[in-house]
């Protein structure tokens, strides 16, 4: 009997309950995860993710497990539908959070080369300070007569301290920007903003952009709460979809309600790409192609019955 690890704390309660139900089915069956993978046609890695709460099992995999374990598929399908809606809401929240993080990073990067705070900006303008300290414009002493020498010295010291503080802030920013450069060479121009450099990938994601082309999206970690259905179309009884990962910057085609012999293909910019022919009654998908955005991708299906159809990606991604 498998010894299950604790489910991720951030899981939605509906998804947590569904993952727990799948674990109980496997426990009661007495099967190992390898045996479940062999009998359902889904890989062991996929089942580890489904049962670990890292990925929602597709409906076809759930039905296959119900058949293997002798479970009523009607009740299990109801639980899956509730979990699927909860998973979708979680994906949307994750997308908004990632966008907020990117905006914060961009603002921080832009602020790195500007003044540290409004007060420092004012201190960087000596002419403004000198104008403010001209004797002719100084406020009159409360009882008339010239200001005491001690007061003048105090004002000059405070003004100079403000200017020196601002210069120290600017010097520190320059030194931090130029770390690693040679001291006897001219200071290099600031490098590109962090938002333009290579992205920091989430844990488990193994590729991005061109390195994802020809790779399996599940194996490379591009389906773990990071994927969207950019477009879908009905082809006979089947549904063909364009699947797009913003983090991996790659797309692939998926065919649902499949029969053996059905074919699905992904293409980018009109050039034919990866394709796969189904060999069983389960959802199937192609390997990935690198894309600049979902609008460039197109998924086409040709069923064994002779029917065919395509779904073209769009700039706005849905579930």
Secondary structure, 3 states (H helix, E strand, C coil): CCCCCCCCCCCCHHHHHHHHHHHHHHHHHCCCHHHHHHHHCCCHHHHHHHHCCCCCCCHHHHHHHHHHHCCCHHHHHHHHHHHHHHHHHHHHHHHHHHHHHHHHHHHHHHHCCCCCCHHHHHHCCHHHHHHHCCHHHCCCCCCCCCCCHHHHHHHHHHHHHHHHHHHHHHHHHHHHHCCCCCCCCCCCCCCCCHHHCCCCCCCCCCCCHHHHCCCCCCCCCCCCCCEEEEEEEEECCEEEEEEEECCCCEEEEEEECCCCCCEEEEEECCEEEEEEECCCCCCEECCCEECCCHHHEEEEEECCCCCEEEEECCCCCEC
